[in-house]
Each structure stands twice: as C-alpha cells, then as structure tokens.
Amino acid sequence: MLDLELLSDDYAVCRLPAGSPLPQNLLARAGEGAVVSVTWTPEEVSIMCPAAQLPEDATCETPWRCLRVSGPVDLALTGILASIISPLANARVNIFAFSTYDTDYLLVPSVRLDEAIAALTAAGHRVSV
C-alpha cells in the first residue's frame, strides 16, 4: 500500500524541438512550490509543468492532474510504479509518469481523475486530496 498526494494545480505535458533551451517562464517561477520536470533527449525536450506555466511555442496536452508518491522512496525498492500503473491500466486510465531521486509522480487526465482515484483506492492505496 502506498500513500499518494494529489497536487492542487492542473498540469500540462509539453514537447519542444530537440535542443530547445529551458523556457524562461519556468526559470522565473522556480521555487514557487510547483513541480516541474524537464527531460532533454536527442529527439525532443519534454516538459511537465503547471498548466499556468505553458512554455511558448510548445506542443502541449492539458489538463492533467498530478499524484505524488509520499516519499522519499528507497531506490532499492522494486515495483512502486507497477503497483500504481497496473490498477490504472486495468481501469483504462492513461498516464504520464516520471521519477525524481526521492519519489515518483503520475499524471492522469483531469477528466479521468475520479476513475483514477477509485482504481488506486480499490488497489489498496491511500490518496489524499
């Protein structure tokens, strides 16, 4: 059983072309308490951020809601994401997942939030909203 926390903001999943710099609006609001994840690959720059901070010129999907696994989570543990993703897959709720050193995050479409919480609760997880 895991404890999950529903973050308060709507979130967006965004894509910029490969080699794009970090958008200045994300830097300007760093440290304001929101969760932001940026991943650079040879093919793209992916950004997960509050919907109010959409990067200019990015392709974005919104609105999503963000769930955080209460952590820190020991890096030696296995199956953390699987225990969250499996019940959501069974409920046919699409997800966007990412991890940090301390914990895991999961985004679900806002329109599917109630279904996601029901599936996670039925699987034995506790979700604080």
Secondary structure, DSSP 8 states (H G I E B T S, - for coil): --EEEEEEEEEEEEEEETT----HHHHHTTTSS---EEEE-SSEEEEEEEGGG--TT-EEEEEEEEEEE-S---TT--SHHHHHHHHHHHTT---EEEE-SS-EEEEEEGGGHHHHHHHHHHTT-EEE-
